[in-house]
Amino acid sequence: MGVVIIDGSTVRDFVNDEAVFNKSLDDSFDSLDINNDGVLSRSELRKAFESLRLIEAHFGMDVATPPEELTKIYNSIFDGFDLDGSGTVDKEEFKGEMKKILLAIADGLGSSPIQMALEDDEQSFLKQAADLEASKLQKPPPSAA
């Protein structure tokens, strides 16, 4: 686990760097596509969101969400990703919705830097955003010729 300083522009810059962002989402999609059929099923996407533990965790509160309520929530999330109603999420649907989610996070973070503890997980989009910003800060400025 590491601590990074991040703000909305960190996340926005990550999303706007098409090469880095697309590679990150391609890698993430491929790791979620357990059966390698080129689309995410309801259960594959649910596993991804379960691993984030955003819904089950109540941030210090000892409250359990009933399983049937969790199923409703995950089905709603899946339906939000499955834009064409095909019953699966293809790579473009995944990229489009993840872009919206990350830009919403950027808007929520705003321009005030905050410290955030992030797992040293290469799949974490926020960690990748922070790493991208750090790599830009470490590059020497271009020399004037």
Secondary structure, 3 states (H helix, E strand, C coil): CEEEEECHHHHHHHHHCHHHHHHHHHHHHHHHCCCCCCEECHHHHHHHHHHHCCCCCCCCCCCCCCHHHHHHHHHHHHHHHCCCCCCCEEHHHHHHHHHHHHHHHHHHHCCCCEEEEECCCCCCHHHHHHHHHHHHHHCCCCCCC
